Amino acid sequence: MTNRGILQRVLLLNNRFLQKLLLFFLAFAAVFPVFGSNNVAFLVKGPIKEPGLPFIYPNAMETYKGIYRYGDQQIIVFFTPRKFDIPKSWEPAGCGIYRGFVFWEESTDERGKMHKNLIFLYKKVSNNQSFLWSVFISFQNARDCAFTENFLNRLEYFQRDYHSPLPPLLPAVVEIKK
C-alpha cells in the first residue's frame, strides 16, 4: 500500500469518527437542553479560599468564594462557617422561603470602574436554632430571587450530609426554576 492509500484510509477513519462524535453531541444536546438554556447558572470559579469578606472591614473571617455565570450576569457568593453580628444598617429581606438581610456595597472592577452591588445574606441554622453557616450572594445592581432560591436550595442539599464545612460543596450547575 502506498503512502497515498494510507492517507486516504486515515482520512476516511477520521471522517467517520468525527461524524459519530457530532452525532453524539447532537443527541446529548437534545436530551440535556439545559446547557444551551438561559435558565442555568454555572460555577465558573471556586470555591477559592479568601482572607475575609471584601465588603466588611476589617475582618479575618474564613471564607470561600464562588463565581457564577448566569446569562450575562456574574454572581459572586461567599461562604463562611463563622458566626458574626449583623449591623443595624442591613435590612431584613426575603427571597421565597429564604429570609435574610440585604445591604449595598460599592466595588471597583479590574479596569477601575465603580459598581454598586446588592448583597443578600442568608444564615443557615439547624432545627434547634444553632448556627451552621452563612452565605453572601453579591448581585450587580439588583437582587435575583430566582437565582437565590434555587442556589440556596442546592447548597443546603450539598451541605446537609457534609460534616466538614470547609471547603464548602458549591453546586457546579444551578437550574433556575422561576
C-alpha positions as CSV (number, residue, x, y, z in Angstrom):
1,M,0.0,0.0,0.0
2,T,1.3,3.4,-0.9
3,N,1.5,6.5,1.3
4,R,-1.4,8.0,-0.6
5,G,-3.5,4.9,0.1
6,I,-2.7,5.1,3.8
7,L,-3.5,8.7,3.9
8,Q,-6.9,8.1,2.3
9,R,-7.7,5.4,4.8
10,V,-6.8,7.6,7.8
11,L,-8.9,10.5,6.5
12,L,-11.8,8.1,6.0
13,L,-11.5,6.8,9.5
14,N,-11.2,10.3,11.0
15,N,-14.2,11.4,9.0
16,R,-16.3,8.5,10.4
17,F,-15.1,9.3,13.9
18,L,-15.9,13.0,13.6
19,Q,-19.4,12.1,12.2
20,K,-20.0,9.8,15.3
21,L,-18.7,12.5,17.6
22,L,-21.0,15.1,16.1
23,L,-24.0,12.7,16.3
24,F,-23.2,12.1,20.0
25,F,-23.1,15.8,20.8
26,L,-26.3,16.5,18.9
27,A,-28.1,13.6,20.8
28,F,-26.6,14.9,24.1
29,A,-27.9,18.4,23.4
30,A,-31.3,17.1,22.6
31,V,-31.5,15.1,25.8
32,F,-30.0,17.8,28.0
33,P,-31.1,21.1,26.6
34,V,-30.2,22.8,29.9
35,F,-26.7,23.5,28.6
36,G,-28.0,25.9,26.0
37,S,-30.5,27.5,28.2
38,N,-30.5,30.9,29.9
39,N,-32.2,29.2,32.9
40,V,-28.9,27.8,34.2
41,A,-26.1,29.3,36.3
42,F,-22.7,27.7,36.1
43,L,-19.9,27.8,38.7
44,V,-17.0,29.2,36.7
45,K,-14.5,29.5,39.5
46,G,-14.3,28.3,43.1
47,P,-14.5,27.5,45.8
48,I,-11.5,29.7,46.4
49,K,-10.2,30.4,49.9
50,E,-10.4,34.2,50.7
51,P,-8.8,36.2,53.5
52,G,-12.1,37.7,54.8
53,L,-15.1,39.3,53.3
54,P,-14.3,42.2,51.0
55,F,-17.3,44.3,52.0
56,I,-16.9,44.1,55.8
57,Y,-13.8,45.8,57.0
58,P,-11.7,44.9,58.9
59,N,-12.2,41.2,59.3
60,A,-10.3,37.9,59.1
61,M,-13.3,35.6,58.6
62,E,-12.6,32.3,57.0
63,T,-14.4,32.5,53.7
64,Y,-14.7,30.7,50.4
65,K,-15.7,32.5,47.2
66,G,-17.5,31.1,44.1
67,I,-18.2,32.9,40.9
68,Y,-21.3,32.0,38.8
69,R,-22.2,32.9,35.3
70,Y,-26.0,33.3,34.9
71,G,-27.0,34.7,31.5
72,D,-24.9,37.9,31.1
73,Q,-24.6,38.3,34.9
74,Q,-21.7,37.5,37.1
75,I,-22.9,36.5,40.6
76,I,-20.3,36.1,43.4
77,V,-21.0,34.0,46.5
78,F,-19.1,34.0,49.8
79,F,-19.5,31.0,52.2
80,T,-18.4,31.2,55.8
81,P,-18.8,28.9,58.8
82,R,-18.1,31.8,61.2
83,K,-20.8,33.4,63.3
84,F,-20.9,37.2,63.3
85,D,-23.2,40.1,64.3
86,I,-25.3,41.8,61.7
87,P,-25.0,45.6,61.6
88,K,-28.2,47.5,62.2
89,S,-28.0,49.2,58.7
90,W,-28.6,45.9,57.0
91,E,-32.3,45.5,56.1
92,P,-34.3,42.3,56.6
93,A,-35.3,40.8,53.3
94,G,-36.5,37.6,51.7
95,C,-36.5,35.5,48.6
96,G,-39.3,32.9,48.6
97,I,-38.8,30.7,51.7
98,Y,-35.4,32.1,52.5
99,R,-35.1,35.0,54.9
100,G,-32.0,37.1,55.3
101,F,-30.6,40.6,55.1
102,V,-29.6,42.9,52.3
103,F,-27.2,45.8,52.0
104,W,-25.5,47.8,49.3
105,E,-21.7,47.7,48.7
106,E,-19.5,49.7,46.2
107,S,-16.7,47.9,44.5
108,T,-14.1,48.6,41.8
109,D,-13.5,46.2,38.9
110,E,-10.1,45.4,37.4
111,R,-10.5,48.3,35.0
112,G,-11.1,50.8,37.8
113,K,-14.8,51.2,37.1
114,M,-17.1,51.6,40.2
115,H,-20.0,49.2,40.7
116,K,-22.8,49.2,43.2
117,N,-23.6,45.7,44.3
118,L,-26.6,44.4,46.3
119,I,-25.5,41.7,48.9
120,F,-28.0,39.2,50.2
121,L,-27.0,37.4,53.4
122,Y,-28.5,34.1,54.4
123,K,-27.7,32.4,57.7
124,K,-28.3,28.7,58.0
125,V,-29.4,27.4,61.3
126,S,-30.2,23.9,62.5
127,N,-33.6,22.6,63.7
128,N,-32.6,23.6,67.3
129,Q,-31.6,27.1,66.1
130,S,-27.9,26.7,66.4
131,F,-25.8,28.5,63.7
132,L,-24.3,26.3,60.9
133,W,-23.0,28.6,58.2
134,S,-23.7,31.8,56.2
135,V,-23.6,32.7,52.6
136,F,-23.4,36.2,51.0
137,I,-24.7,36.5,47.4
138,S,-23.4,39.6,45.5
139,F,-25.5,40.9,42.6
140,Q,-24.7,43.7,40.3
141,N,-27.5,46.3,40.7
142,A,-30.4,44.2,41.7
143,R,-31.3,41.0,43.6
144,D,-32.4,38.0,41.6
145,C,-34.7,35.9,43.8
146,A,-35.0,33.1,41.3
147,F,-31.2,32.5,41.4
148,T,-31.1,33.0,45.2
149,E,-33.9,30.5,45.9
150,N,-32.5,27.8,43.6
151,F,-28.9,28.3,44.6
152,L,-29.7,28.1,48.4
153,N,-31.9,25.0,47.8
154,R,-28.9,23.3,46.0
155,L,-26.4,24.5,48.6
156,E,-28.5,23.2,51.5
157,Y,-28.8,19.9,49.7
158,F,-25.0,19.6,49.3
159,Q,-24.2,20.7,52.8
160,R,-26.8,18.5,54.6
161,D,-24.6,15.5,55.0
162,Y,-21.2,17.1,54.6
163,H,-19.7,17.2,58.0
164,S,-16.6,19.2,57.3
165,P,-17.8,22.7,56.4
166,L,-14.6,23.7,54.5
167,P,-14.2,24.0,51.7
168,P,-18.0,24.1,51.0
169,L,-19.5,21.9,48.3
170,L,-20.8,24.6,45.9
171,P,-23.2,23.4,43.2
172,A,-21.5,23.5,39.8
173,V,-24.8,23.9,38.0
174,V,-27.9,25.7,39.3
175,E,-31.1,25.2,37.3
176,I,-33.2,28.3,37.7
177,K,-36.9,27.4,38.1
178,K,-39.0,30.5,38.0
